[in-house]
Amino acid sequence: MTDVNATPRRVRAIVRRLERRFGALVPPRAADPLDELILTVLSQHTSDVNADRAFASLRTSYPTWAAVVAAPEAAVADAIRSGGLANTKAPRIQAILQEVHDREGAYDLARLRALPDAEARAYLTSLPGIGPKTAAVVLSFSLGRDAIPVDTHVHRVARRLGLVPPKATAEQADRLLHELVPEGLRTRLHVGLIRLGREICKAPTPRCDLCPLKDLCPTAPLYLSFPSRRRAVDRSG
């Protein structure tokens, strides 16, 4: 079950603590929505550094999206090799770009700016291989919408904090967090949980003694009181 204290009031307290620890919780610089979409596909199962390198290589090799679509799949894969899983990501990127062009008549997602959140999200998730997390990234970082992308860090930390059930999938967590987190706090919470997950609430072993949320976290006592059981706790959660 989700922790009984998983309430909007508790979320607000979490955001305040994270802001005191990390400063203003602001998202990355806004990018063009189609650029952000392709970059997010490249970021799957790799680091931000590798994804940025792959994106830069792709745009250097093929300065227009039309050129990416027209290129041989193997050549696109070679261009994005530094991002990992290139043979999977290359055909997905080409399929996404082709679908956008078929719908919009151009390689352009600017029309999403005028759509309500639910419609923009539905459009994005209807594209080939695009799930809730990638859609939320575009909504939040490119379109300025209040969304909470559930990446691996947010997923792990949200479960440890009891904001979602311990066995919730990333897709389930996306829905539950959207319902739980008050409007205006979703993107800020995402940024804060990313920082917390990367620096303190790490996998497999969190650094609970350094965490600003340890007194609000139902998982922290298990690590603080039984350090020898840390790995067992992570496997069970």
Summary of the structure (lengths in Angstrom):
residues: 237
radius of gyration: 19.1
end to end distance: 12.1
largest distance: 59.7
contacts: 741
relative contact order: 0.14
helix: 66%
strand: 0%
